[in-house]
Amino acid sequence: MTELLLLTGFLGAGKTTLLNRLLEEQTVKTGVIVNEFSQTGVDGQLLKAPRGIDLVELNNGSIFCACIKDNFVDALIQLSDAGLDRLFIEASGLADPASFATILEGIRPHIQQPYHYLGSVCLVDALYFPRYFKLLPALRRQLEYSQAVLINKTDLADEPQLELCRGLIRETAPEAYLCETRYAQVPYDQLVREMARRSSTSRDAQTSSNTESTRPKTVTLSTMEAITPEQLAQFLQEIAPHTYRIKGFVLTTDGLYLVSGTGLVLTNSPARQWEGQSTTSLVIISSVGLSIVSRVLEAAQKVYATPVNLR
């Protein structure tokens, strides 16, 4: 039997950081499914997966949306025959996992080794969660279907902000295990132990709200031209207010930089360890719909000498 753990949480809450920490603890055969909304996967490259791990990347939509759900089902069936002891699933930031129990029940007749669903861990960004929780219904669903909730990045928030997060979580998922973390630091055994005490509180499956029409507009900027770190900072500052998430690699005159952030909190740092990446590939998830295209192009024209590619 394969233990299965689902990781949810809004864009930038720290899911990949948590997944990396959990993988570091594993001494058994482990698999990972990484899901991203964009066509270009970034999290798979950031995953510090040990050798021999079974890694499946599912991009361009939510695994709970009809757009790629069939691929998700195929991956679950395929990995059930891989002799795994544990499987971690990192859902996309706007995933609505309400239908997951239905998916697991549907594949039961088709799998060799059954899955033991441990539950869902939902990560919450202490700084931005209250703002987005009111705007995005998927975030409420992530909480409602979780057995554990981590308030992450507590070092960036003050006590009133943390108390607001606690209140929203207690109201939405009163039975869930609540843990406050920095850099998603929580032991695997502690998570599993606390979640097991709450497995009986799981909600009945419902239809996921993830559909083609509810997908946020996502664009990927690519170019071979290098800009200065100062120009990169200028570009990010201009487009950040119009985005939910920015993540990827940017080629600068000082080398390749890894860019990651949510809202106005962005970080960029040298990324020389990703030797396979040599050009700019930056995923931008819009909070303003299609108008993000013109905003990105306008900002890019100020720092790039040649036109960039957007797709």
Long-range contacts (C-beta under 8 A, 24 or more apart in sequence): 1-113, 1-114, 1-115, 1-116, 2-31, 2-79, 2-80, 2-84, 2-85, 2-86, 2-87, 2-113, 2-114, 2-115, 2-116, 3-85, 3-86, 3-87, 3-115, 3-116, 3-118, 3-192, 4-86, 4-87, 4-89, 4-104, 4-115, 4-116, 4-117, 4-118, 5-86, 5-87, 5-88, 5-89, 5-118, 5-119, 5-120, 5-121, 5-191, 5-192, 6-89, 6-91, 6-97, 6-100, 6-117, 6-119, 6-120, 6-121, 7-88, 7-89, 7-90, 7-91, 7-120, 7-121, 7-123, 8-91, 8-95, 8-97, 8-120, 8-121, 8-122, 8-123, 8-142, 8-145, 8-146, 9-93, 9-122, 9-123, 9-124, 9-125, 9-142, 9-150, 9-152, 10-93, 10-94, 10-123, 10-124, 10-125, 10-128, 10-129, 10-132, 10-136, 10-139, 10-142, 10-244, 10-262, 11-93, 11-94, 11-244, 11-245, 11-262, 11-285, 12-93, 12-125, 12-128, 12-245, 12-247, 12-260, 12-261, 12-262, 12-263, 12-265, 13-93, 13-123, 13-124, 13-125, 13-129, 13-152, 13-153, 13-262, 14-123, 14-125, 14-150, 14-152, 14-153, 14-181, 14-183, 14-184, 15-43, 15-90, 15-91, 15-93, 15-123, 15-184, 16-43, 16-46, 16-47, 16-90, 17-152, 17-183, 17-184, 18-121, 18-123, 18-150, 18-152, 18-184, 18-186, 19-47, 19-88, 19-90, 20-46, 20-47, 20-48, 21-183, 21-184, 21-185, 21-186, 22-88, 22-188, 23-47, 23-48, 23-49, 23-50, 23-53, 23-88, 24-48, 25-187, 25-188, 26-50, 26-86, 26-188, 28-85, 28-86, 29-82, 29-83, 29-84, 29-85, 29-86, 30-54, 30-84, 30-85, 30-86, 30-87, 30-88, 31-55, 31-56, 31-79, 31-82, 31-84, 31-86, 31-87, 31-88, 32-56, 32-87, 32-88, 32-89, 32-90, 33-57, 33-58, 33-63, 33-72, 33-75, 33-76, 33-79, 33-87, 33-88, 33-89, 33-90, 34-58, 34-90, 35-59, 35-62, 35-63, 35-72, 35-89, 35-90, 35-91, 35-92, 35-95, 36-60, 36-92, 36-283, 37-61, 37-62, 37-92, 37-93, 37-94, 37-215, 37-216, 37-218, 37-285, 38-218, 38-220, 38-283, 38-285, 39-218, 39-220, 39-311, 40-220, 40-248, 40-281, 40-283, 42-247, 42-248, 42-249, 42-281, 42-283, 43-90, 43-247, 45-274, 45-276, 45-277, 46-258, 54-79, 54-82, 54-84, 61-92, 61-210, 61-215, 62-91, 62-92, 62-94, 62-95, 62-96, 62-208, 62-210, 62-215, 63-89, 63-91, 63-92, 63-95, 64-91, 64-95, 64-96, 64-97, 64-98, 64-99, 64-100, 64-103, 64-208, 64-210, 65-208, 65-210, 65-211, 65-212, 65-215, 66-211, 66-212, 67-212, 67-215, 69-103, 72-103, 73-103, 73-106, 73-107, 76-103, 76-104, 76-107, 76-111, 76-115, 77-107, 77-110, 77-111, 80-107, 80-111, 80-112, 80-113, 80-114, 80-115, 81-111, 81-112, 81-113, 83-113, 84-113, 87-115, 93-244, 93-245, 93-285, 94-136, 94-138, 94-210, 94-215, 94-216, 94-244, 95-138, 95-142, 95-210, 96-137, 96-138, 96-141, 96-142, 96-208, 96-209, 96-210, 97-141, 97-142, 97-145, 97-208, 98-141, 98-144, 98-145, 98-203, 98-205, 98-206, 98-207, 98-208, 98-209, 99-205, 99-206, 99-207, 99-208, 100-145, 100-205, 101-202, 101-204, 101-205, 102-205, 105-205, 118-147, 118-192, 118-195, 118-196, 118-199, 119-146, 119-147, 119-148, 119-195, 119-198, 119-199, 119-202, 120-145, 120-146, 120-147, 120-148, 121-146, 121-147, 121-148, 121-149, 121-150, 121-191, 121-195, 122-146, 122-148, 122-149, 122-150, 122-173, 122-176, 123-149, 123-150, 123-152, 123-184, 124-149, 124-150, 124-151, 124-152, 124-165, 124-169, 125-152, 125-153, 125-262, 126-151, 126-152, 126-153, 126-154, 126-156, 126-157, 126-161, 126-162, 126-165, 126-180, 127-153, 127-156, 127-157, 127-161, 127-263, 127-265, 128-262, 128-263, 128-265, 129-165, 129-168, 130-161, 130-164, 130-165, 130-168, 131-263, 132-244, 133-168, 137-209, 138-209, 138-210, 138-214, 140-172, 141-208, 141-209, 143-168, 143-169, 143-172, 143-173, 143-176, 144-172, 144-173, 144-203, 145-202, 145-203, 146-173, 146-176, 147-176, 147-177, 147-194, 147-195, 147-198, 147-199, 147-201, 147-202, 148-176, 148-177, 148-178, 148-179, 148-191, 148-194, 148-195, 148-198, 149-173, 149-176, 149-177, 149-178, 149-179, 150-179, 150-180, 150-181, 150-184, 150-186, 151-178, 151-179, 151-180, 151-181, 152-181, 152-182, 152-183, 152-184, 153-182, 154-180, 154-181, 154-182, 155-182, 156-265, 175-201, 176-201, 216-244, 216-285, 216-286, 216-287, 217-285, 217-286, 217-289, 217-290, 217-292, 217-293, 218-283, 218-284, 218-285, 218-286, 219-283, 219-284, 219-286, 219-292, 219-293, 219-296, 219-310, 219-311, 220-248, 220-281, 220-282, 220-283, 220-284, 220-310, 220-311, 221-248, 221-280, 221-281, 221-282, 221-284, 221-296, 221-300, 221-308, 221-309, 221-310, 222-279, 222-280, 222-281, 222-282, 222-308, 222-309, 222-311, 223-251, 223-279, 223-280, 223-304, 223-306, 223-308, 223-309, 224-251, 224-279, 224-280, 225-251, 225-280, 225-304, 225-305, 225-306, 225-308, 226-251, 226-252, 226-253, 227-251, 227-252, 227-253, 227-303, 227-304, 228-252, 228-253, 228-254, 229-253, 229-254, 229-257, 229-268, 231-303, 232-257, 232-259, 232-268, 232-303, 233-268, 234-302, 234-303, 235-299, 235-300, 235-302, 235-303, 236-261, 236-266, 236-268, 238-295, 238-299, 238-302, 239-284, 239-292, 239-295, 239-296, 239-299, 240-264, 240-266, 242-286, 242-287, 242-288, 242-291, 242-292, 242-295, 243-284, 243-285, 243-286, 243-287, 243-292, 244-285, 244-286, 244-287, 245-283, 245-284, 245-285, 246-282, 246-283, 246-284, 246-285, 247-282, 247-283, 248-280, 248-281, 248-282, 248-283, 249-274, 249-277, 249-279, 249-280, 249-281, 249-282, 250-280, 250-282, 251-278, 251-279, 251-280, 280-308
